[in-house]
Amino acid sequence: MIRNKEFALALFCAIASFVSSYAATAVNPVNLRTEYLINPIGLDAMHPRLTWMLADERQGAKQTAYQIFVGTDSAAVSKGTGNNWTTVKTVSSNILAVYQGKALQPYTKYFWRVTVWDKDGKKAAPSAVNSFETGLMKMTNWKGSWISDDENYNVKPAPYFRTTFGTGKRVISARAYIAAAGLYELYINGQKIGNHRLDPMYTRFDRRTLYVTYDVTSSIAAGKNAIGVLLGNGWYNHQSTAVWNFHLASWRNRPAFCMDLRITYDDGSVETISTNDHWKTDFSPVTLNSIYTAEHYDARLEQPGWNTINFDDKKWKPAFNRPVPSQNIVAQALHPILDVETIPAKTVNKFDDKTYVFDLGRNISGVSKITVSGKEGTVIRLKHGERLYKDGHVDLSNIDLHYRPTDDKDPFQVDIFTLSGKGQETFMPKFNYKGFQYVEVTSSEPVKLTKESLTGYFMHSDVPPVGNINTSNPIINKIWYATNNSYLSNLFGYPTDCPQREKNGWTGDAHIAAETGLYNFDGITVYEKWMADHRDEQQPNGTLPSIIPTAGWGYEWGNGPDWTSTIALIPWNVYLFYGDTKILADNYENITRYVNHINDLYPTGLTTWGLGDWVPVKSVSPVEVTSTAYYFADVTIAAKAAKILGKADDAAKYTALATKIKNAFNAKYLNEQTGNYNKGLQTELAVPLYWGLVPDAFKAKIAARLAARVAADNFHLDVGILGGKAILGALSDNGYPDVAYKIASQETYPSWGWWMVNGATTLYENWKIDAKSDISLNHIMFGNIGAWLYSGIGGIKPDERQPGFKNVLLQPNFVPNLNQYGATHKSPYGDVASNWKRNGDAVTYTVVLPANTSADIRFPLSGGKKAYLSGKPVTADYHVTAGRYEFIIK
């Protein structure tokens, strides 16, 4: 009997162990995406990209084959049948497949799942069933007319629109497709639809207009229904006047929109409620709205119930038919702008009953919301700024310098709210955002406000976070945090320079920060949209403007290769981070047209076209040095893209051109006897090293020169934004990571840490905190340090031979004076982690690689130290497959 109990216990333990082991090693595809979005609706893509990850924590885990099922019947797809596309068992480790099934139809929901085979060739558990839904797919499917009111574009009040309709049958599904020239908010039966802000995204309106799709099934009532739309100006009708001349845009007009509400009933019939001149329109209480300055709202003009069935609209006017703004209306398929974070006021300083200053405690992009009670007609002014005067009032002098107002009716970053006097009232702008930390509230009559009366909302494109940095140095952690805040503050469907003074898509700022963005956020959808903006703006000869989109400004200034290299650098970096060739293919002709134009203008291979090393500390490097380096980078990318896309002749052509540029550059600037470039300034040495212009035989000498120059500058920066992009990587990639870290961790002027110790929560535009110009407190143009924290210390780098982190290059640097470091990046395959910690003279280095990947590790061994795995020594260059590894370096 005892033996039977022992046997039963042993059997139970064995079964439990087996179950536990199986659960721990369960293999299945997860995180399915279509066009890099989760279950998107309203897609126009004829051949959408399907991606997934493999959940398998075993060492050496990999996918050996996959099979995809796509169909319109979810139950059939879940059972392994796809009536639209069923692939064969495809022997491949790819986690991206491009749909190649039956032609997709508009207005159709498709379901898909994927099955994979693991490293042992065993069929894994299938993925969950995901979906995607097509939109209109082509212009001719629109049924609605473009409508507006018949007002002049200088008229300030924003227009309301409404209509009613009835449903006599049970609604199975309903989709609202809405395109706008300008901005909009959509309401059905009094309720706002969706949580997006500032839709649709800004584009070159006369060349491409975006539409958004909403599932409104639950909003449609049985019987009568009402639709309401509020239109805002956005960039389409730029009524404020600033130096970039958006008020002179060729497309400028009164905002307009087109909408199809497509309802499917239980009997299979379909009805479409569309915009036409039978809709009614009237002015709203939004008496002024400017994407650039602010928003004004007069609560006395409210029309309660304007977007509901029982509202009396007899006094409203008929809507006015308008021409379509462009012949290219396409789906907005990217992460939307949202109120991502709610930030309560940290403090409030009351001056008197009419003046209060609120402090959010951090600098953000977005809006404030105020709740207040007061007499009818009381005017509340909310001035938003980044800093205060010595007397505690809000100071706008660092951010309003490019505004050119024609009167005093539209003050910069000042919302104006007129009270109705009907109890507690709340105001929050709908069609504007600002850059600010402080809000000064003044009122025409006394009001009582508390700290809880005002709240900030951090708005930006809601790109999912995919990176994390944590170190033992609090200043480094603050720099990473501030860099991410500045990156997000400047992401609104396109990357911008600052969220207050300009809001422009400055190309230079964007390519400098691109890798920072890609390490930290899943931004491919925004970058693909912005590259479409590039294609819209590029002239036939290849020229691009310095700000994109633009109303015309920027073709004449600031658009040399040191700025507009975005056309090559953004696609290349997205390709490296995602392993997806589509962005290279979409922009290849634009890249080559661009570099061909520079070659025509500068046949010697050297170019002086550009702004140079913008906002330097003190030393100024020749424009020819920095612009030629970017020209070389662009041509090199053109050659690589040509090879990837199978264009052998072009690959040879651009490889030869890159060699020509490199030789011309070194012939003029490299002193082979001294091993120096030009005068040996930080930028003059760092930029050639970073961009690959230095001949192999001279790399060590130039790197040593750079390190010595930095030491001579007391380990402080002497660079502008182009040198700032290059210097840390140039040092850490060429044997001097300790010098790079000394720069990065400095806490005295000029340095990133200097900003932090002076209270920065975002990155600044100028190293000098008290500079007289170029002093926005929320700029991203010095933001490449955010990428370097991953690549220069953690050593996490994509391998261009196996991009998308299919193979990871791990080259950690255990820099002095840093005891602990951790970085994680969620790649297309899953989390890549590079963590290290000092234990006396030894370093414990932990690596985590997701299934289906590998890594080439290069250990920084010096002073006779060796790397050990499980107690056994390993080589300085060591290859590992997926899994978790803990190395000891001693």
N, C-alpha and C positions, 0 to 999 in steps of 0.2 A: 504493500500500500504506500509505504514511504517512497519507494522507487517511482511509483506511478505519479505521485505528487511532484517529485523532482522532475520527472520527465515532462509532465504537463507544464510546470513552471518554465522549464528550459524551452519548450515548444512555444509557449506564450511569448517569452522574451525574444525568441528568434523571429516570430511573426511580427512583433512590435518593432523590432529592429529593422526588419525588411520594409515594413510599411513606412517607418520613419525615413529610412534611406530613400525609398521611392519618392516620398513626398518632397524630400530635400533636393532630389535630382529630377523632379518632374520636368519634362521638356515640352514646350509648346511656343508657338509664335504669339507675341504680345505687341501692344502699342501700334496697332494698325492705323495707318494714315492714308488719306487720298489727297494728292496734291499738298501734302504736308499738313493737312488739317484733319480734325477728328469728325467723322460723319458730316462732311460739309453738304450744304444745299446750295443750289443755284450756280453750278459750275458750267462753264462754256467749253472746257477742254474736251476735244474729240478723242484724245488718247491720254487720259489721266494717269499719273504716276501712282503706283501702289507700293507702299513701304511698310516694313514691319521689323521687329526685333526678335531675337531668339532668347527665350528664357531658359537657360541651362547653366547652372552654377558649377558644373564639373570642370575639372582641369582639362584643358584641351578641347573644350566643347566647341562644336562647329556644326554648321548646316552642310549636308552633302547634296541635298536635292530639295526641290519644292514643287508644289502644284497649287494653282490658283483656280478658284471657282467664282464666276461672276454671273449673276442673273437677277431677274425681277421678282422671283419667288424666294423669300427668305427661308422658308421651310425646306425647299429643295436645295438651296445653297448649303444650309446647315447639314444636310445629308450627303453632300458631296456631288451635287449636280448643278452646273451653271448653264442656263439656256442661252447666255450671251457669250460666255467665254469659259472654256475649261481647257487649261493647258495640259500638255503631257507632263509626266514626271520629268522635271528639268534638272539635270545634274549640274548644280551650280551652288555656290555659296552666296550669290547675290541676294540682297534683301530689298531690292528695288526692281520692280517690273513695270513696264509701260503697257497699258491696256491695248490689246490688238484683236479684240473680238468683233462681234457684229457692230455695225455703226450705232452709236448711242443716239437716242432720240431725245428731243427736248421734253421738259416737264416730267421726267421719269426718274423714279427712285430705283437704284441698283444696289444689290447686296453682294458682299464678297467675303470670302475667307480664304485662308491659306493653310496648307498642310506641309510640314517639312519632315525631312529625314535627318536623324542626328549623326554624330561622329561615327557611330557603329553601324550606320545604315538602317537603323530602326525607325519606323514611322512613328512620329511623335503625336501627341494629342493635337487635334486641330485647334486653330485659333477660334476665338469668338467671331460671330458674324458682325461685320461692320457694314456701313452703307455710304453711298454718296448719291447726290441727286442733281440732275442736270437742270439748267435754267433755260433761257430762251435759245441760246446757242447761235442764233443768227439774227441780224437786224430785222429781217422781214417777218419775224414772228411777233413783233410788237403790234398790239392792237390799239393802244392808247395814243392820243395826240399829246404833243408837248403844249403845256398851258402855263400861263402866268396871269398877272393882272395887266392892265393897260397903262401902268404908270411908267414914268421916266426912271432911268437907272439912278438918278440923283435923289429920288424920293427916299426918305429915311425909314419910315415905318415898315416892318416886315409884314408880308401878307399871309393871311389865313386862307385856306381853301377847304371846301366841304362838299359832300354829296351824300345821298342816302340810297339804299337799295333794299330789296326784300329777298328772303329765301323761303321757298315754299316746300322744300324737301330737306331730308336729313343730310347734313354736310359730312362728308367723309374726310376731306382734306381741303385746305385753302392755303394758297401761297400768294404773298404780295411781292411783286417785282417793281422796284421803284428806282428810277434814274433821275438825277438832278444836275442842273447847271447851277451850282451854289451848294447850299446845305439844306437839310430838312429834318423835321421830326414828324413821324407818322403816328396817327392815333386811330383806333377803331373803338367805337362805342365809349369814347371818353378816356380810354386807357392808352398810354404810350406803348408802342410796339418796340420790343427789344431794349437792350441796354447800351447800344452803341452811342458814341459821341462823334460829332463832326463828320457824319456820313454825307455824301460819299467822299472818298479820299481825293485830295488835290491832284489834278492832272493838267496837262495842256488841253484846256476844254474844247478847243476847236479841232483837236486831232484825236482825242480819246476821251470818252465819257464813261463813268462807271455806274453800274446798277447793283443794288443789294437785294437779296432775297430773304424773306421772313416766312416762317411757318406760323400762320395766323389762325389755324384751325380752331383752337380753343377760344379765339376772340370773336368768332362769328356766332351771333345769336339766332335762334329760330325766329323767323318773322323779319321785322324791320331792323336795319343796321345803318350806322353812320360812319363815314370815313372823314377824318380831318388831317390836313397837312399844314404845317407851318414852315415857311421857307426862310432861309437865311442867306446872306450874301457870300460868305466864305471868300475865297480868292477869285471867284467869278465876277463879282461886282464890288471891286475894291474901292470903296468910297473915301477912305482915308488917303492922304497924300504923303508919300515918303520918297526917298531918293531913287527907289527902284522902279518907279513909274508904273506900278500895277494899275493905277487909276487910268492909264492910257492904253491898257491892253486891248488888242484888236477884237478879242472875243467879248469884251465887257458888255453886259446887258442886265436888265432886271432878272432876278433869279427865276428859273422855270423848272418844271419837272414833268415826267411821264410815268404813269403807273398802270399796271395790269394786276387786278386782283382775280386770280384764277381759282374758281371753286369747283370741286368735284363732288357730286351728289351720290347717294347710295344706289341710284339706278344706273350709274355709269355716265350720266350726262355731265357736261362741263359748261359752266357759265363764266364769262369774264366781265368784270366790272372795270371799266377803263376811264382814263381821263379824257375829257372833251370840254367843249365850251358850254355845256349844260351845268358844269360844276359852278359853285358860287364862291365869291371871294370878298374879303374885307380886310381892313387893317387890323393888326394885332396890337397888344400892349407893348410889344418890343419896338420901341420908338427909334432905336438906332442899334445896329449890330455890325461890328467890324472885327474880322479875324485878327487884325493887326493891333487895334487899340483896345476896345472894350465893348460893353453892351449897356444900353439904357432901357429901363422898363418902367412904365407908368401903370401902376395897379388900378388907377381910377378908370382906365380904359378896358379893363377886363370884360369879357363877354362870357359869363358862366354858362357852361354847357355847350359851347360853340361847336364841339366835336361829338355831340350826342344827337339822338333821334328827335327829341322834343324841342330842339332849339328852333326859334323863329328866325329864318334867314331872309325874310321878304325884303329887307332893306339892303341886303348884300347884292353886289353886282355879278353879272355873268363873268366867268373866266374868259381869258383871251388866248386864242390859239397862237402858237409861236413856232418858228422854224426849229428843226432839230439842231442842237449846237454842234454836233459832229456826225459823221457817217460811220463812226466806230464806237458803238455802245457795247461795252463788254462787262463781264462779271467782275465784281470786286472779290477776289479770292485771296484774302490775306487776313492776318489777325487784326481785329478791329481796334479802334481807339476806345478806351473805357475809362471810367473813374476807377482806377486800379486800387488806390489806397486812400482811406479816409484819415485825415490828420487833424486831430483836435488842436485848437489853439493852446500853446504852452503857457503863455502869459498874456495879460492885457494891462496896458498902462492907460489909466484914465486921466486926461488932462482937465476936462470939465464935462458938463452934461451934454456937450455937443461934439466932443473930440475924444476918440479912443484909438490906441494903436495896439493891434494884435500881433503876436509873434508866434509863428508855427514851430519855431525851433529848428527848422531846416529849410533849405531852398528847394523849390519844386517847380514843375510846370503844371498848370491846371487852373482851377478856379476856386473861389471861395463861395460859401453859402452863408447868408446872414438871416437870422430870425429876430424880428423886432416888432414892437408895437409903438404906434404914434398917431398924431393927428393927421387927418386927411390933408394931402398936399405936402406933407413933410418930405423934403428931398434928402436922401441918404447918398453920400458919395463915398465910394470905397476905392482908395488909392493903393495900388499894389506895387511894391518895390522890393529890392534885394538888400537895401541897406538903410541906415538911419543917419540923420544929421546928429550932431552932438546934443541938440536939444530934445532928441527922441522922436522927432517927426520923420515921416518917410521921405527918403531922398531918391529921386528919379534921375538925377543928373548923369549917372553912369550908363543909362539905357535909353534915353529919349533923344539922343543927338541926331539920329537919322530921320526923325519925324519932321514933316514940313506942313504943319496945320495951316489951313487958310482962315480959320477963326478959332474961337474958344469953346465951340460947342461939342468937341470930341476930344477931351483931354486924354493923354496917353495913359493906358493901364488904369483908368478910373471908371468903374461901373457907377451908374447913376440909377437909383431906385426911388421912385416916387410912391409914397404910401397911399393906400385907399382909405385908411382910418378904420378899417373893419377888423379890429382885434389884432391878434398875432399874425404877422405876415412873413413869408419866406421868399427870398430871391436868390437865384443861382443862374448864371449865364448859360445859354443854350448853344450859342454859335461863336464862342470866343474862348481862348485860353491865354494865360499869361505866365511870366516867370517871376516868382516872388517868394519871399519869406515873411514879409511884413504887410499888414493891411491897416491903413489909417482910415478910420471911419469918422466922417464928419456929417453933421445933420443941421438942417436949417432951423429945427426946433429941438428942444431938449428931448433926449431919449435915454432910457435906462438899459445898459448893456452889461453883460457879465462875460467871463471867459468862455462860457458855453454858447454864447450868442453867435459865434463865428467858427466855421469849420473849413479846413482846406481839403481839396480833392486833387490828388496826384493823378494827372491824366497823361496817357501816352499809348502808343500801340502796345497791345497786351501780348507781347511776345513771351512765350514761356521761358522761365529761367532754366539754363542747362549747365551752369557752372557755379563753383563755390571755392573760395580761398579762405584759409584760416591759418594764421601764423602766430608765433610767440611775440611778434613785434606789433604793439597796438597801432603805431603810426601806419605801418603797411596795411593793416586791416582797414583803417580809416580811408586810406588812399583807394583801396579796392572798392569800398562802399561808395565813396564820393564819385569815383569814375563811373560806376554803374548808374548812380543817380543822374549824372550829367548825360550819359548815353541815352537813358530812357527819357529824360526831359527833352531830348532832341530827336525823338522818334514819333512822328505823327503821320504815318503812311509814307513817309520819306524821311531821310535823315536831315536834320537842320543844324545850324551853327549855335543858335541860342534861342530860348523860348520867349524872349521879351523884345529885345531891340530890333531883331530882324525876322526870325522864323524862316530864313531862307535855306534852301537846299544847297549850301556851299559844298562844292565837290571836294575841295581839299580837306576840309574838316572830316568829311565822311570817309574818305579812303584811309586817312590816318587812323580812324577809330574802328575800321571794319573788323579787324581781327579781334579787338576787344569785344565788340558786339557779338561776334560769332562764338567766341569761347564762352561767353556768359549767357547768351540768349538764342533761342531758336528763331532766327530772323530771316530765313530764306524767303518767306512769302513777301516780306516788305522789300527786300533787296531785288527780287525778281520784278516787282511792280515798279521800283525806281529805275531799273534798267530799261523798262519799257518807256518810262519818261525820257530817258536818254535818247532812245531811238526816235521818239517824237521830236526831240529838240535838235538833233544833229542835222547840220546843213549838208547839202549834197557833196561839198568838198571835204567833209569830215570834221569841220569845226564844231565844237560844243561850247555852250555858254558856261560861265563859272558858277551860276546858280541854276539848279534844275529842280522843278519846272521854273520857267521864266515867262514874263510877258514881253521879253525882248532885250532886257538889260543883261549884260554879262558876256555878250559876244565880242565886246570891244575892250574888256578889261578883266584881268584876273584869270583868264582861261587858258594859260599855257599848260604844258604837260605836268608841271608840278601840282596843278589843281585837277585838271580834267582827265587825269589818268584813271579816274573812276571807271571809265569805259572798259578798261582792261583789268584793273586791280580788283574791282568788286566781283566780276564773274570768276576770276581766277581763284580768289579766296573762298568764294562759295563752293566752287568745284572741289577745292582742297578739303573743306570741312564736311561736305555732304557726299562727295564722290559721284555727283550727278552732272552729266555732261550737257544737260539741256541748256543751262545758262550760257555755256560757252558757245553752243550751236546757235542760240537765239541772237547772240551779240557778235558773232565772229566777223561778219561783214562790216559791222560798225567799228570793231577794233582795228581791222586792217585798213579801212578807209581813213581812220584817224591817224595811224602811224604813217600811212602813205602820204598824207597831207603834210605832216611834219618833215618827212623826207624831201618832199618837193620844196618846202620853204627853206630847209637847212641841209643842203646836199653834202656838207662836210661831215655830218654826223654830230656836230656840236650845235646846241640851240640855246639861245638867250631869251626864249619866249617864256615868261613866267613872272611870278611875284617874288620868288626867292624865299629865303628862310624867314618867314613872317614872325613878327614880334620877338626878335632876338633879345638876349640879355644885354650884351654890349657889342660883341664882335659880329661883323657882317661878312658872310661868304658870298662869292660871286654867284649870280643867278645862273650862269652857264654851268656851274658845278652841279647844282641841285636839279635844274631842269633837264640837263643831259642825262643825269642818273635816272630820272623818271621816264624819259624817252627810251632809254635802254631797257628799263623794266618792262615797258609796254611792248616793245618789239620782241623781247624774250618771251613774253606771254603769248604774243601772236604766233611765234614759232612753235611753242609747245602746244597751243590750241590746235594749230594746223596739223601737227602730228597726231594728236588725240582724235581729231575728226577725220583722219585719213586723207589729208590734203598734202601729199608728199612734196609737190613742187613748191607750194607756199612755205612749207616747213623749211626747205632748203633756202628759199629766198630770204625769209626773215631771220634765219640763223646767220646767214652771211651779213645781213644788215646789222644785226646785233654785234657781230664781230667788228664790223667797220666802226660802229659807234664806240665800242670799248677801246679799240686801238687809237682812235682819234682823241678820246678823252685822256688816255694815259700818255700819249705823245705830248700833249699840252700841259698836263697837270702833275704827272708823276715824276719826281726826281729820283731816278734809280740809284744815284750815288748816295743820297742821304736817306732814302726810303721814306719820302715825305710827299704829301700832296699840297701844292700851292704854299700857303703860309703856315699850314699845320694847325689850323683852327679845329675845334671839336667837330663842327659840322663838316668841314672839308675832309676830315679823316673818317668820320663815322658813316657818312652817306655812301661813299664808294665801297666801304666794307660791307655795309648792310645790303646793298643792292647788287653785289657781285661784280663790280667793275675792277676790283683789284686782281692783278695776275696772281696765280697761286704762289709763285716764287717770292712775292712781296707781302703776302697776307700777314705773316708773323711780324715783319718789320712795321707795317702800318698799324697793326693792333698794338704793338709795343709803344709806338709813337702816340697813339690815342690815349693809352693808359697813362703815359708820362704827361701828356697835355692835361688830362683831368687832374692828375696829382698836382701839377703846377697851378691849377685853378682851385686848389684846396678841396678837391673832390666835390665840386659844385658844377652845376650846369652853366654852359656858355653857348646856348643854342636857341634857335627859334623853333617853330613847329616842325619843320622838316628834319632838322637835326635832332629834335626831341623824339621824333618817330624812330630814328635810326640808332641813337647812341647806346641805349641799354643792350639791344640785341647785338650790335656790332662788337661790344665788349664781351658779353657772356658767350657768344658763339665762337669767339676767337681767343679763348684762354684767360679772360679777365672777368669772370663773374663776380669776384670779390669787389672789384672796382665799380662794376655796374650796381651792385647792391649798396655800396657806400653812397653813390649818387641817389639811388632810389629811396634810401632811408634817411637822407639828410633832413634836418628839422630847422635849418637856418636858410636865409635867403641866398640864392634863388633855388627853390626846390618844391616838389609836391608836398613834402612834409611841412614846409614853411606855411603853406596854405592851411594845412590841417591844424597846426598848433595855434593858428590864428582864428580857428572856429569854422573853417570851411566844411560844408557838407556836400559840396559839388566842386568840380574843377573850375578854375578861373581862366580868363582870357589873357592875362598878363602875369608874369612872374612878380611884378611889383603890385602890391596890394593898394598902394596909394598913387598908382599911375594916373596921369592926367587924361589918357585916352586908352582905348582898347581894354576896357575894364569891366566887361560883363562878368558877373560872378557865377555864371552857369554856361560854360563853353566846353566842348568836347575835343578841341583841336590839340590839346596836350594829352590826349587820353590813351595813347598806345601803351602806356605803362600797365594798363589793365590786361592787355594781351601778354606782355612780358612777364607778369607774375605767374602765368601758366607756363610759358615757353622757356623763360630765362632762369627760373628757380626750380620749378617742378619739372621742366624739360619736356612737357607734353607738346608734341608737334605732329602735324599730319605728314604722312609720307606721300609725296606726289606720285610715286610709283604705284602705290596702293592707297588712293585717296579716300576721304571719308572716315579716316582712322581705321580702315581695314587692317593696315599695319601701322602701329604707332611708333614714332621715334621718341624714345624716353632718354633724355640727356639731363638728368638732375644735376643741380649744383648745390653742394652743401656749404653754403657761404658762411664765413665767420660772422660771429655776433648774432646769429639766428639759430635758436635752439630747436625750434619745431616748425614744420611747414606741411601744409596739406592742400592739395588741389584735386578737384573732381570736375570732369567735363563729361556731360551726357552726350556722347557721339551718336551718329545714326544707328550704331550697334548696341549702345548702352553705355553704362558708366565706366569711364577710364579714370583711375585714381593713382596719384603719385604723392606719397606721403613719406616724410622722413623726420626722425627725432634723434637728437644727440643723447648718448648715454656715456658720459665721461669722454674718453677719446674715441669711442666707437659711435657709429651712426646706424640706426635701424631704418631700413628703407623698405616700405611696403608698396607693392604694385597690385592693382586690381585691373583686370582686362575683361571686357564682356565676351560672351560667346561669339564665336565666328571671327575673332580677331587674333592678332599676334603683336609682338613688339620687339624692336631692336633696342636693347638697353646699353647705354654707354656710361659706365661708372666713372666718376671723377676720382681716380686713384692717384695719390701722390704720397711721397715720403715713405714708400715701401708698403703702403696699405694694400689690402686685398679684400675682395668681395666674397662672401660665403653664403651659400644656400643650404639649409639643413645641415650646417656644420662642414660642408665640403666647399673648397674654393671653386670659384667660377672665373671665367675670363673677363677682361675689362669690357669687351664687347660681347654681349650675351643675348641670345634669342629665346623668347618664351612664347608660348601659346596662351590661349584664354585661361583665366583662373586667377587665384590670389597667391602672391609670393611675398615672402619676407626675407630680405637679405640683411646681412650684417657686414658693415664695412669697418675694418679695424686693421 
